[in-house]
Structures are given as structure tokens and as C-alpha cells.
Amino acid sequence: MPDTGFFCPACANALRVTGEHDLLALCETCGTSWRSKDGILLFAPDKYWGEIPEADMRALMEDIRANGFEPAVRRFRDKDPERFEFVFDHGRADWRFGIDLKPTDRVLDVGCGLGAHTFALCDEVAQVVSFDLSFLRAKFVKERAAYEQKNNIQIFVGDFMHVPLPENSYDVIVWNGILEWIGQDMKFDDPYDVQVWALQKCFRLLRPGGRLYIGIENRIALTYWVGGRDHIGLKFTSVMPRWMARAYCRLRIIKDYRTYTHSKIGYERLLKKAGFPSVRVMMPYPGYNDPRLLIPFENTACLKFAIQNLMGGMTWKRRLLKRIVSLPGILPLYRHFFYSYDLFAEKPAV
């Protein structure tokens, strides 16, 4: 078993991993151990989530086990071409063209899901270390890596808040659709404090000169002012003051509001508080999960071109938007209401 780089969260000593298929990660200092399932180390309880319903995911994995990866995935494509595209389209990781990837880079893909970013990156860097809360999703990544003979992918089940990884070890960290969910951890009462702590952990995990990528929605995006639903499933909670959103959620769904997103200025403040001195903001069109065009925040001409020439559909909202952005002086303001952002931050080299 090659050096995994895992360490004990309790006593900070390196873990010894033994076995080939039935793996065991052991801290020889305090005796804490973690077992595996199907060759995947389990550093957190299994928790399924994702765009594919769990029953469908189990059926796909059983088909792969019984009939092999390629025929099973072919049937998946024929049955659900839209989800197939979401899983296998490398274009979902086109944000990578906004970052200076090197062949020697070691990448950490946090909450890797079914591996869209992992597989888009693995041919361009030395290693991708990927993990997810779901065993089924991690198992899919493992099966696909074996089928495609991608030997530089390391996969395990883990929770970022407690993941046993060493500091100063990664050149790039990928947080695509992760930051907003981090606040659900109860390490602190205030979700904002949880987000700051998690970003500070990113800062520590990065090597000097390392880069952090975050893909996430804009808290004050135009869609939320006209009734778009937030991550918690309610209207207008995103644009409410935090205290009001938390009280409203407790009243409506007996659940706290912890899936915080922020404005462009809010993200810059958050990352600065975590230790990152500056942030480069891009506007991914049409959104961070499908970044076909990366528009620099400063480039209003490119933004205008995307809205007027690339935006499809003729809903009343889109027709209205096209008219609004044609007015003088509107585009510099509209940038702050764009649907989502790609954020790039760097740990100082010295």
C-alpha cells in the first residue's frame, strides 16, 4: 500500500494502512483505527446524498458489479441521458482553465460526488485525492478509475471537518458546491464561524503558493429576489437578514437555516478572514455547475455579450434581463446580482 498521507486527528501521528482489499488505517500511538469497505477507507459515517436518487444509484452499482462498468453505464446513459451528462461531462470542470494547473500538482477534491471534477483533472496533474460522505458515490469513483485505468486517483469516505489529512500537502483544493453545506456542521452555533474555520483548514492544508477554487451561488442573485428557492427549499431566505432567515426556517420547517451563501463582497471578506489575502472572482456562465464561459468580474463587455448572445430561452425573466442590461450603467451593478461565482484564492508562497 503506498503512502496515503493520512494522520490521526486525535494525536496528529501518521496512520499505518495495511491490507490490499480489506484495508485498516491504524494509529499506533493511541490505537484508534478505521476500517474499509470494498477497499475504500471509511473515515466518516456513510451518508447518501446527490442528484441521483439512492435507489437508482444502488441499482447502477449492482449492474456494474454483475455486468461490468461499460455495459452498466451504457444502460444508465440510455435511461437517463441528462444525468449521464452531468456525471461524465468534463466541461463541468472548465473552471480549471482559470487556474494554473501543473503536471506536478497534488489536488484535493472535497465532496467529489460521482467524480466529474476528479476525472477532468486527473490527466493534468500528478494526483487527485478525492473523498465524499457517501460510500456509494465513492465506490462509483473507484470503479470508474479502475475501468479507465486512472492510477493517480485516491478515494475514501470522509467528512471535511474531521478528515485526517496532513497540512501543507496540496497544491489545489476543489470546493465545488461545498461551502454552503459546511455550515450544517455544529462545531459552532453560527454557520458563518463554521465556514471560517473550514476555510482556515483549507489554508493549512494548502502548500505555500497553493490555490483554492470555490464554485457557489451568489446570496443576492437576481433569481432569489423574484422567488427562487434557496438550498433549504424556501423562497427569499437567501436575501433575508440571517436572524430573520433562521427564525423563519424554524417556524416553517422546524429547522435551522445554516446553508449560508454570500455576496461577492461577502465572499471576499470571508476568505480574507480565513487567511487568504486576495480573491479573484469570475462569473461562470450559465452557472458554476456548467461553466461554459468564465467571465472576469471586471469585464462587463464579456458579460453583456453572454447575456445578449448566449442566453437561451425566452421566459419573461430572461427577456426582462436582456432589456435591463441594455440600459446605460446597469451592467456594473448587475454583476453583483449574477447567479453564481467561481472564486480563486491563493495561499502566499512565503
ChimeraX attribute file (.defattr): number of C-alpha atoms within 10 A of each C-alpha:
attribute: neighborCount
match mode: 1-to-1
recipient: residues
	/A:1	10
	/A:2	6
	/A:3	9
	/A:4	14
	/A:5	14
	/A:6	19
	/A:7	20
	/A:8	24
	/A:9	16
	/A:10	12
	/A:11	11
	/A:12	15
	/A:13	16
	/A:14	21
	/A:15	24
	/A:16	18
	/A:17	21
	/A:18	13
	/A:19	11
	/A:20	9
	/A:21	13
	/A:22	13
	/A:23	19
	/A:24	21
	/A:25	23
	/A:26	20
	/A:27	22
	/A:28	13
	/A:29	13
	/A:30	12
	/A:31	9
	/A:32	14
	/A:33	15
	/A:34	15
	/A:35	15
	/A:36	17
	/A:37	15
	/A:38	11
	/A:39	17
	/A:40	21
	/A:41	23
	/A:42	23
	/A:43	21
	/A:44	18
	/A:45	12
	/A:46	15
	/A:47	14
	/A:48	16
	/A:49	14
	/A:50	11
	/A:51	11
	/A:52	16
	/A:53	10
	/A:54	14
	/A:55	8
	/A:56	11
	/A:57	18
	/A:58	14
	/A:59	13
	/A:60	19
	/A:61	20
	/A:62	13
	/A:63	17
	/A:64	18
	/A:65	12
	/A:66	10
	/A:67	11
	/A:68	14
	/A:69	19
	/A:70	13
	/A:71	12
	/A:72	18
	/A:73	17
	/A:74	13
	/A:75	14
	/A:76	18
	/A:77	15
	/A:78	10
	/A:79	11
	/A:80	12
	/A:81	13
	/A:82	10
	/A:83	14
	/A:84	17
	/A:85	14
	/A:86	16
	/A:87	17
	/A:88	16
	/A:89	16
	/A:90	17
	/A:91	17
	/A:92	21
	/A:93	21
	/A:94	21
	/A:95	25
	/A:96	17
	/A:97	10
	/A:98	16
	/A:99	14
	/A:100	9
	/A:101	17
	/A:102	12
	/A:103	11
	/A:104	11
	/A:105	18
	/A:106	23
	/A:107	27
	/A:108	26
	/A:109	23
	/A:110	22
	/A:111	23
	/A:112	26
	/A:113	26
	/A:114	25
	/A:115	25
	/A:116	19
	/A:117	26
	/A:118	28
	/A:119	22
	/A:120	18
	/A:121	21
	/A:122	21
	/A:123	13
	/A:124	15
	/A:125	18
	/A:126	16
	/A:127	22
	/A:128	27
	/A:129	20
	/A:130	24
	/A:131	31
	/A:132	29
	/A:133	24
	/A:134	24
	/A:135	24
	/A:136	22
	/A:137	28
	/A:138	26
	/A:139	21
	/A:140	19
	/A:141	26
	/A:142	21
	/A:143	17
	/A:144	19
	/A:145	20
	/A:146	13
	/A:147	12
	/A:148	11
	/A:149	10
	/A:150	16
	/A:151	12
	/A:152	15
	/A:153	20
	/A:154	19
	/A:155	23
	/A:156	25
	/A:157	27
	/A:158	25
	/A:159	22
	/A:160	21
	/A:161	13
	/A:162	12
	/A:163	16
	/A:164	20
	/A:165	19
	/A:166	18
	/A:167	15
	/A:168	14
	/A:169	17
	/A:170	26
	/A:171	23
	/A:172	27
	/A:173	22
	/A:174	24
	/A:175	20
	/A:176	23
	/A:177	17
	/A:178	17
	/A:179	21
	/A:180	20
	/A:181	15
	/A:182	23
	/A:183	25
	/A:184	19
	/A:185	16
	/A:186	11
	/A:187	12
	/A:188	13
	/A:189	12
	/A:190	15
	/A:191	21
	/A:192	19
	/A:193	14
	/A:194	21
	/A:195	24
	/A:196	20
	/A:197	19
	/A:198	18
	/A:199	22
	/A:200	17
	/A:201	16
	/A:202	27
	/A:203	26
	/A:204	18
	/A:205	21
	/A:206	25
	/A:207	21
	/A:208	17
	/A:209	15
	/A:210	23
	/A:211	24
	/A:212	25
	/A:213	22
	/A:214	21
	/A:215	25
	/A:216	24
	/A:217	25
	/A:218	23
	/A:219	26
	/A:220	21
	/A:221	21
	/A:222	18
	/A:223	17
	/A:224	19
	/A:225	17
	/A:226	11
	/A:227	12
	/A:228	16
	/A:229	15
	/A:230	19
	/A:231	17
	/A:232	16
	/A:233	11
	/A:234	16
	/A:235	16
	/A:236	17
	/A:237	25
	/A:238	25
	/A:239	19
	/A:240	15
	/A:241	9
	/A:242	15
	/A:243	9
	/A:244	13
	/A:245	19
	/A:246	17
	/A:247	14
	/A:248	18
	/A:249	18
	/A:250	13
	/A:251	11
	/A:252	10
	/A:253	12
	/A:254	11
	/A:255	13
	/A:256	16
	/A:257	24
	/A:258	24
	/A:259	19
	/A:260	22
	/A:261	23
	/A:262	20
	/A:263	19
	/A:264	24
	/A:265	10
	/A:266	13
	/A:267	20
	/A:268	20
	/A:269	16
	/A:270	18
	/A:271	21
	/A:272	17
	/A:273	14
	/A:274	19
	/A:275	19
	/A:276	22
	/A:277	14
	/A:278	15
	/A:279	18
	/A:280	15
	/A:281	21
	/A:282	23
	/A:283	25
	/A:284	27
	/A:285	22
	/A:286	19
	/A:287	20
	/A:288	27
	/A:289	21
	/A:290	17
	/A:291	21
	/A:292	16
	/A:293	20
	/A:294	22
	/A:295	21
	/A:296	17
	/A:297	20
	/A:298	13
	/A:299	14
	/A:300	17
	/A:301	11
	/A:302	14
	/A:303	24
	/A:304	15
	/A:305	11
	/A:306	15
	/A:307	17
	/A:308	16
	/A:309	9
	/A:310	12
	/A:311	14
	/A:312	10
	/A:313	9
	/A:314	9
	/A:315	9
	/A:316	9
	/A:317	12
	/A:318	15
	/A:319	13
	/A:320	11
	/A:321	15
	/A:322	16
	/A:323	10
	/A:324	13
	/A:325	18
	/A:326	13
	/A:327	9
	/A:328	8
	/A:329	9
	/A:330	12
	/A:331	18
	/A:332	16
	/A:333	11
	/A:334	17
	/A:335	19
	/A:336	20
	/A:337	19
	/A:338	24
	/A:339	22
	/A:340	26
	/A:341	29
	/A:342	27
	/A:343	24
	/A:344	21
	/A:345	23
	/A:346	22
	/A:347	21
	/A:348	16
	/A:349	8
	/A:350	6
